[in-house]
């Protein structure tokens, strides 16, 4: 049975994302995480890889430090509920993930990633403890977008600035 996050992994590069996930879960770094259930390791890795591939469109090895910090501080708290058991293991799992990544891939921005990981995890833990970040991300329901400009008539000058009437310029064929 696939988890809800497995579906997110298959947006940009399904083969690469699933290979990254399987490789990390089977790695020494993941197995060395004492006190963390393998299901939690897999869930956290799935969520993080989904954010990398789907939301940023990048493999984790190509991330910049600011992107890692943004993912952890701003986006990840909206994906993990404050009471979720896996939430308390995020720091250990992602630290192990980036150790695994540095040992097995060419990571050109390793120093910046480590710095972004450190500050991002601190912000993640604060957001998870307060629970307020999750509520801030919910958009209020609004009606459809209404453009404030008046509708352009056929005989009005075209908005592109050509000086022609709309019907002779960008209004042709409408």
C-alpha positions as CSV (number, residue, x, y, z in Angstrom):
1,X,0.0,0.0,0.0
2,X,1.4,3.4,-1.0
3,X,1.4,6.2,1.5
4,X,-0.3,9.5,0.5
5,X,3.1,11.1,0.0
6,X,4.1,8.4,-2.5
7,X,1.7,9.9,-5.0
8,X,3.5,13.3,-4.6
9,X,6.8,11.7,-5.5
10,X,5.6,10.8,-8.9
11,X,5.0,14.3,-10.2
12,X,8.4,15.4,-11.6
13,X,10.6,12.3,-11.9
14,X,9.0,9.2,-10.6
15,X,12.0,6.9,-11.2
16,X,14.6,9.2,-9.7
17,X,12.4,10.1,-6.6
18,X,11.6,6.4,-5.8
19,X,15.2,5.4,-6.3
20,X,16.4,8.2,-4.0
21,X,13.8,7.1,-1.4
22,X,14.7,3.4,-1.6
23,X,18.5,4.1,-1.6
24,X,18.2,6.2,1.6
25,X,15.9,3.9,3.4
26,X,18.3,1.0,2.8
27,X,21.4,3.0,3.7
28,X,23.6,2.7,6.7
29,X,22.6,6.2,7.8
30,X,18.9,5.3,7.9
31,X,19.5,2.0,9.7
32,X,21.7,3.7,12.3
33,X,18.9,5.9,13.5
34,X,18.2,4.4,16.9
35,X,14.8,5.0,18.4
36,X,13.2,5.9,15.0
37,X,10.7,3.4,13.5
38,X,11.5,2.6,9.9
39,X,8.0,3.7,8.9
40,X,8.8,7.2,10.3
41,X,12.0,7.3,8.4
42,X,10.2,6.4,5.2
43,X,7.4,8.9,5.8
44,X,9.8,11.8,6.5
45,X,12.0,10.9,3.5
46,X,8.9,10.7,1.3
47,X,7.6,14.1,2.4
48,X,11.0,15.7,2.0
49,X,11.7,14.2,-1.4
50,X,8.2,15.2,-2.5
51,X,8.9,18.8,-1.6
52,X,12.2,18.7,-3.4
53,X,11.1,17.1,-6.6
54,X,7.5,18.5,-6.9
55,X,7.6,21.9,-5.2
56,X,11.1,23.0,-6.1
57,X,11.7,20.8,-9.1
58,X,15.2,19.8,-8.0
59,X,17.0,16.7,-6.8
60,X,18.1,17.2,-3.2
61,X,21.8,17.2,-4.2
62,X,21.2,20.4,-6.3
63,X,19.5,22.4,-3.5
64,X,20.9,25.6,-2.2
65,X,21.2,26.3,1.6
66,X,18.4,28.9,1.4
67,X,16.1,26.4,-0.3
68,X,16.7,23.8,2.4
69,X,16.0,26.4,5.1
70,X,12.8,27.5,3.3
71,X,11.6,24.0,2.9
72,X,12.1,23.2,6.5
73,X,11.0,26.5,8.1
74,X,8.0,27.3,5.8
75,X,6.7,24.3,3.9
76,X,7.4,21.2,6.0
77,X,5.5,22.5,9.1
78,X,2.4,22.6,6.9
79,X,2.8,18.9,5.9
80,X,3.4,17.4,9.3
81,X,0.8,17.9,12.0
82,X,2.0,19.0,15.5
83,X,0.8,15.8,17.2
84,X,2.1,13.4,14.5
85,X,4.6,10.9,15.9
86,X,7.0,11.2,13.0
87,X,7.4,15.0,13.6
88,X,9.8,14.6,16.5
89,X,12.2,12.6,14.4
90,X,12.4,15.0,11.4
91,X,15.8,16.5,12.6
92,X,17.5,13.1,13.0
93,X,16.1,11.7,9.7
94,X,17.0,14.7,7.6
95,X,20.4,15.0,9.2
96,X,21.0,11.3,8.3
97,X,19.6,11.9,4.8
98,X,22.1,14.7,4.1
99,X,24.9,12.7,5.5
100,X,23.9,9.9,3.2
101,X,23.7,12.3,0.3
102,X,27.2,13.8,0.9
103,X,28.7,10.3,1.0
104,X,27.0,9.0,-2.2
105,X,26.4,12.0,-4.5
106,X,28.3,15.0,-5.6
107,X,26.9,17.8,-3.5
108,X,28.4,21.1,-4.6
109,X,26.7,23.2,-2.0
110,X,27.2,20.9,1.0
111,X,28.4,23.6,3.4
112,X,25.4,25.9,2.6
113,X,23.0,22.9,2.8
114,X,24.4,22.0,6.3
115,X,23.9,25.6,7.4
116,X,20.4,25.8,5.9
117,X,19.6,22.5,7.6
118,X,20.7,23.7,11.0
119,X,18.7,27.0,10.9
120,X,15.7,25.4,9.1
121,X,15.4,22.6,11.6
122,X,15.4,25.1,14.5
123,X,12.6,27.0,12.8
124,X,10.7,23.8,12.0
125,X,10.8,22.7,15.6
126,X,9.6,26.1,16.8
127,X,6.7,26.0,14.3
128,X,5.8,22.5,15.2
129,X,5.8,23.3,18.9
130,X,3.6,26.3,18.5
131,X,1.3,24.8,15.9
132,X,0.6,28.3,14.6
133,X,2.4,28.0,11.3
134,X,0.0,25.3,10.1
135,X,-3.0,27.6,10.5
136,X,-1.3,30.5,8.8
137,X,-0.8,28.6,5.6
138,X,-4.6,27.9,5.1
139,X,-6.0,30.3,2.6
140,X,-9.3,31.8,3.3
141,X,-12.0,30.9,0.8
142,X,-12.7,33.8,-1.5
143,X,-14.8,34.3,-4.6
144,X,-13.5,34.3,-8.1
145,X,-10.8,36.8,-9.1
146,X,-12.4,40.0,-10.5
147,X,-10.2,42.2,-12.6
148,X,-10.5,45.9,-11.7
149,X,-9.9,47.3,-15.2
150,X,-12.8,48.3,-17.4
151,X,-13.5,46.0,-20.3
152,X,-11.8,47.0,-23.5
153,X,-14.3,47.7,-26.3
154,X,-13.7,46.9,-30.0
155,X,-13.3,50.5,-31.0
156,X,-11.1,51.5,-28.1
157,X,-7.3,52.0,-28.7
158,X,-5.4,48.8,-28.2
159,X,-3.8,48.4,-24.8
160,X,-0.4,47.4,-26.3
161,X,0.2,51.1,-27.3
162,X,0.3,50.6,-31.0
163,X,-2.2,53.4,-31.6
164,X,-4.5,51.0,-33.6
165,X,-8.0,50.2,-32.6
166,X,-8.4,47.0,-30.6
167,X,-10.4,45.3,-33.3
168,X,-7.5,45.9,-35.9
169,X,-4.7,44.9,-33.5
170,X,-5.0,42.3,-30.7
171,X,-8.7,41.9,-31.1
172,X,-8.3,40.4,-34.6
173,X,-10.0,37.0,-34.7
174,X,-12.0,37.4,-31.5
